[in-house]
């Protein structure tokens, strides 16, 4: 019996969208965007995050000043309850995706692990 992995992936996507973790994340993201102060703070945080990741990917060194700025921004962001809840939900969703990835990769790990 042949299985269409594309169909399975689409079913998995639908299941993720219907999950409590995703629904919670979506609602918390909407709450951040509905609050102007939270939204601006979150956008500033995301921009800083992307800039630092881009520097890392390009092999550029992140300065001590940038590290301190990032730490200060994180401390400020975590004081905003809307953003703090969103970040917790993001972390939970990331863990779910990580677990799914482990499950999906299991056949390949078994295949290549058996060859060793």
C-alpha positions as a printed Julia matrix, in Angstrom:
116×3 Matrix{Float64}:
  0.0    0.0    0.0
  1.46   3.32  -1.12
  1.15   6.42   1.03
  1.17   9.91  -0.45
  3.46  11.83   1.9
  2.27  15.15   0.5
 -1.28  14.34   1.62
 -0.01  13.27   5.04
  1.9   16.54   5.36
 -1.21  18.52   4.45
 -3.2   16.59   7.06
 -0.5   17.35   9.62
 -0.66  21.04   8.75
 -4.43  21.03   9.3
 -3.99  19.23  12.62
 -1.45  21.83  13.75
 -3.81  24.66  12.81
 -6.59  23.0   14.83
 -4.42  22.26  17.87
 -4.88  24.05  21.18
 -1.23  25.15  21.14
 -1.61  26.85  17.76
 -4.97  28.41  18.63
 -3.5   29.79  21.85
 -0.47  31.16  19.98
 -2.7   32.8   17.37
 -4.89  34.41  20.04
 -1.9   35.7   22.0
 -0.34  37.11  18.82
 -3.62  38.92  18.11
 -3.6   40.32  21.67
 -0.08  41.7   21.19
 -1.08  43.32  17.9
 -4.25  44.77  19.43
 -2.23  46.67  22.06
 -0.26  49.5   20.41
  2.45  49.56  23.1
  2.92  45.79  23.02
  2.91  45.78  19.24
  5.62  48.44  18.93
  7.77  46.79  21.58
  7.37  43.37  19.97
  8.23  44.74  16.52
 11.37  46.39  17.92
 12.32  43.1   19.59
 11.77  41.08  16.39
 13.78  43.56  14.32
 16.67  43.35  16.77
 16.47  39.55  16.73
 16.55  39.4   12.92
 19.45  41.86  12.69
 21.54  39.82  15.14
 20.69  36.54  13.37
 21.61  38.06  10.02
 24.97  39.23  11.39
 25.62  35.74  12.76
 24.72  34.07   9.46
 27.08  36.42   7.61
 29.87  35.53  10.03
 30.02  39.01  11.52
 30.9   39.37  15.16
 28.22  40.59  17.54
 29.67  43.34  19.72
 29.43  43.47  23.49
 27.32  46.61  23.11
 24.85  44.74  20.88
 24.69  41.88  23.39
 23.93  44.33  26.2
 21.28  46.09  24.09
 19.69  42.74  23.28
 19.63  41.74  26.95
 18.04  45.06  27.91
 15.43  44.7   25.19
 14.61  41.15  26.3
 14.23  42.33  29.9
 11.84  45.1   28.81
  9.89  42.79  26.52
  9.44  40.18  29.25
  7.83  42.8   31.5
  5.01  43.23  28.97
  2.47  40.54  29.95
  1.05  40.28  26.43
  4.48  39.59  24.95
  5.6   37.36  27.83
  2.57  35.11  27.29
  3.17  35.09  23.54
  6.81  34.11  24.01
  5.78  31.24  26.31
  3.3   30.04  23.69
  5.96  30.34  20.97
  8.28  28.2   23.07
  5.58  25.54  23.55
  4.82  25.53  19.82
  8.52  25.24  19.05
  8.73  22.21  21.35
  5.76  20.62  19.56
  7.41  21.2   16.17
 10.66  19.76  17.55
  8.85  16.63  18.72
  7.13  16.28  15.33
 10.49  16.61  13.62
 11.95  13.83  15.78
  9.03  11.57  14.9
  9.25  12.39  11.18
 13.01  11.78  11.09
 12.82   8.48  12.99
 12.71   6.21   9.88
 15.85   7.83   8.47
 17.63   7.67  11.81
 16.75   3.98  12.09
 17.87   3.33   8.51
 21.21   5.09   8.77
 21.73   4.16  12.4
 21.39   0.46  11.5
 24.16   0.82   8.89
 26.74   1.86  11.48
